[in-house]
């Protein structure tokens, strides 16, 4: 019987959650011992260079790549991809944009499937007034959300520009002129650049560095708007989570945004002012995301793994 081993990352990040959910929901095809696996699923491609190729002998390798940074400043990203490509049998990516990008650098199959979302963890909460009280927020506050990490690991006060924190700050500053009760809700590690600039702009914020899933779901549910301002993305999963919680969300046209959000909900990262013409459509997004809910969201991955095993 097919057995799959998913690589570990141990960073308390979304990839760890993905691994945990897949093992919990699919015990019949997963194994915690790499030696017993027929397929090694490398779910964190940045770990590829730490893996010993000899451990892949007589095993199929599926590698998830969320996006590649093709900028001149990060040629190393492409070189690492090319070096590991020789050990990979098939790639998985979560957006059509990333699929097109990855296919430029490999002749291996690239399968596009968005990551699943657990509807037991993320769901709409109706009584938002009481929820805001819990977090000491007024019903009159205009709450803007951003849950990601967007400072450079090498210098936390510098922005990770592909995540667009500079664009986010420009939009929020302009929003603050129109909404005196504006507050920013932040979550995720490495938010130092955004926090410093919000403080300099004297814009109020609440920061939840490593919010547990229950808290994160509640934070989505108190928002007036979630903003994705990235220049490059694989997902982000925040679009999927916003959609399933019926949180109003607008996004740059990155990753899965155009697959889940209406065209009217997209704006141009090269023109931050275009944000103000974007219109969130929670019902449209919620309907689009339903096919990725668990357990249905696992089916396409199990089919992919079975095809790889039998090939």
N, C-alpha and C positions, 0 to 999 in steps of 0.2 A: 504493500500500500504506500502511496505517495507520502513522504515526510518532508516538511519544510522547516528550515532554521532561519529565523530572522536575526540579523545582527543587532547588537546592543549599542547604545550610545551613552546612557547614564548621565544625561544633562538636565533631567526634569523638563524636557521640552516636548513639543508635540509628537516627535518621532517615537519617544518612549511610550507615550499614550497609545499611539497607533499599534506598536508592537504588543503592548499589554492587551489591548482590545482584541487583536487578531488571535492571540494565543487563547484568551479566555473563551472566545466564541467558536473557535475551530480546533478543539483539542485533538480531534481524530487525525488531523493532517500535520500538526506541528510537533516539533521536538526541541528540547532545550540543549540537546547535545549535537554539536555540529557533525561529529563523526557518524551519527545515525541518519543524517539528512540526505535526501536525493537532490534537493534544491537548496541553495543558499540564497536567501533574499537579502541583498545589501540595501537596507532602507535608508541609510545615511551615507551618501556617496563620498562625503569628506572623510569617512573612516577607511575608504578603500585602500589607501596607501599604508595603513597600519595592519592590514590583513595579509597573512602569508599565503601566497599563491599555491603553495604545495597542499594547503588544506582544501583547495577546490578540486583536487584531482578526483576524477570519476564522478564529479557532481556538476549539475547544471547551475548556472549563476544568473539570477535575475537582479538587476540593479535599478533602483529608483533614482532618477535624476529630476530634481524639481525645476531647475533652470540652470543655464550656464551664463556666467558673466563674460560677455564677449568684448568688453571694453579694453582698450589698449593698456590700461593700468593693471589689468588682471589677466595677462596672458598665461600665468601659472595655472589658473583654473582650467583652461583648455588643455594645457599640456598634461595635467594630472588625469583628465578625462581620457586623453589619447593613450596614455601609458596603461591605464587599467582596462581599456577597451578589449585588449587581447584575451582577457579572462572572462568576459561577459558573453552570455548566450542570447540574452534578450534584455531590453530596457523597458522600464515603466516610467511614465510621466503623467502629471495630473491635468495638464492643459494642452489644447491644440497648438497654442503658440509655442510651448516648450517642445512639443513633438517635432514641429517644423525645424526648430533651432537645433535639436539634438541630431536629427537626420543628416545635417550638414557635415557631421564629424564621425559618422559610423555607417557601416553597411549592415549592422545587426538590426533585427526587428525592433521597432519602438512602438509600444502599445500605450495608448492614452486612456486612462481611467481616473476620474477624480477620486480623492480619498473619501471614504465613508464618513458619516457623522452619526454619533450615537444619540438618538432621540430620547433616551432615558436621562442623558446628561444635559442636553440642550433643548429647550422647549419654551414656548411663550408663557409668561406669568401675567395673569390678568390684573391683579391688584398692585399696580405700579406705585400708587400713592403711599401705601404702607411700606413697600419695598424701599422707596426713597427715604422714608423716615428712618428705616433701619440703618441707612448709611449717612444719616444726618444731613440730608439734602432736601431742599424745598421743592414743592411741586411747580414753583415758578422758575426754578433754575433751568437754564438751557444747557443740556449735558451733551458734550461731544466726546466720542470714544475713540481710543487707539490702543490696541493690544498687540504688541509686537516687540522686537528688539531692534534698535536702529542707531546705536552708537558703535563705533569701531571697537573691536576687542583690544586692539593695540593702543588706542587712545580714546577713552570713554567720553571725552568732551568733543570729539570730532564725529560728524554724522556719517552713517553708512548711507551714501547717497542713493544707492539703488532702491532703498526703502522710502526715500522721499520725505524724511523728517523736516527738511527745510521747506518743502511745499506745504506740508501739514501746518507748520508754524505760520506761514504766510496767510493761509486760509483762516486759521483760528484767530490771528490778529485782526483781520478784517471783520470776521464774525463778531468779535468782541465789541467793535464800534456800534454794531446794531443790537447787541444783546448784553445789557449791563449785568445780567445774572448768569452770564456764560461761565461754565466750569468745564474743565477737561478731566476726563476719567482715563487714567493710564494704567496699563498692566504689562507685565513682562520684564525680563532682565534687560540691562544695558539701555536705560532710557535717560542717561545722564545728559546728553546733548539737549533733548527736548525739555527736560526738567529745568536745566539752567536757563534756557531761553524763555520758557514760560515765566520763570521767576523774574528775569530781566524785564519782561513785558508787563509784569504785575498782573498776570492772568492766573486766576485761582485754579487749582487742580487737586485731585486726590490720586495717590499712587499706590497701586497694589502690585508689589514686585513679583511675587510668585503666588498668584491667587489660585486656590484649589478650584476644581471644576465647578462645584456648587456655587461658589462665589462668582466665578466668571460668568456663569449662566445668569445670575442675578444682575451682574453689571451690564450685560447686553440688554436686559429687560428694562433698565432704568434710563437708557439713552434716548435722546431726541434724534441723534444722528451718529452713525459710525462712518469714519472717513478712511478710505484706503488711498494713499497718495503715492504709492510706489512707482518707480520708473521701470523696474523689472521685478517680476514675481513668478513663482511656480504656481502658487495658489492665489492668494493666501487662504488659509483655512478660515480666517475671520469672515470671509465672504459667505462661506457655507454656513458657519455658525450664526451669522447675522440673519441669513435667510431662514434658517429653521426656527429661530427665536422670534421671527417677524420684527426684527430690529431695522428701522430705516437705515439704508446704507447707500452711499455713492462711492464710486471708485474710478481711478484711472483705468484705461483699457489694458489691463495686465492679466496674465494667468487665466484663471477660470471666470473672470469678471463677465466677459461677453457671453459665456455659456450659461450663466445663472441670472445675471441682472438684465433688466431691459436696457435698450440703447439709450433711453432718456436718462438712465441713472449713471452714465459714464461721463467722465470729463478728461480733458487733455493735460497730461503732466507738463507739457511745454507751455501751457497757458493756464496757470492756477485760477485765474478769474473765471474760467469756464465752469469751475465748480458751482458758481452761483446760478448757473442755468440748469444744472443737473437736478433731476427729480427722482427721489427714491420711490420705489414701487414694491412694497412689502409683499403683496399678494402674488405678484408675478414671480418674485424671487422664491417665495415659499413653495409655490407650485413646481417650479423648476428643480428645487433641491430634494423633493420628496423621494426621487428614485435613488438617492445616495444614502438614505436613512438605513440604519441597521435594523434587521439582519439582511435586508435586500441588498444593501451596499456592498456586502461581502461577495455576492454571487459572481460578479464579473472578475474579481481577483482569483477566486477558486477556479473558475474556468480558465483564466490565463495560466495559472500554475499547472493545471492538468494538461493543457496544450503543450506547455514547455516540457513537462515530464514525459509526455508521449512522443515528442518530436525526436 
